[in-house]
Amino acid sequence: METGMPAPSVIAMADRPPADVDPDRIEQKIIRAYVRLAMTSYLTDDTRSVRLMRFGAIEIRMSEVALSAEAPGLPHYWLELYSPASGTILDRLGFFEFEEEEMDAAVRFVQNAMRHPRTLN
């Protein structure tokens, strides 16, 4: 029986991505981490880093290599999928500047890490 009213659209909660996977929220977190990074002191190895977010036993952090320590041709900034328990970097993505294409790649890196968490063996 048709009533002439459209059927309500229902989206199951499982079909919605977590709020932290939203590209705009991730971009905001990346920008905030970049600002915090600028206010952080360099370590003895001429690097500095700040945590972007943590989920489970894994965290995503933003790191910077000092210009004097940087090897020619290597990015100055890095997003790293990091295991604090083992002290290892599981994956990383480098950036020279956070222009539109690099920011899009950074957001996809974070989304992928959150959607497909890695297990530590």
Buried (B, 14 or more C-beta within 10 A) or exposed (E): EEEEEEEEEEEEEEEEEEEEBBBEBBBEBBEEBBEBBEEBEEEEEEBBBBEBBEEEEBBBBBBBBEEEEBEEEEBBBBBBBBBEEEEEEEBBBBBEEBEEEBBEBBBEBBBEBBEEEEEEE
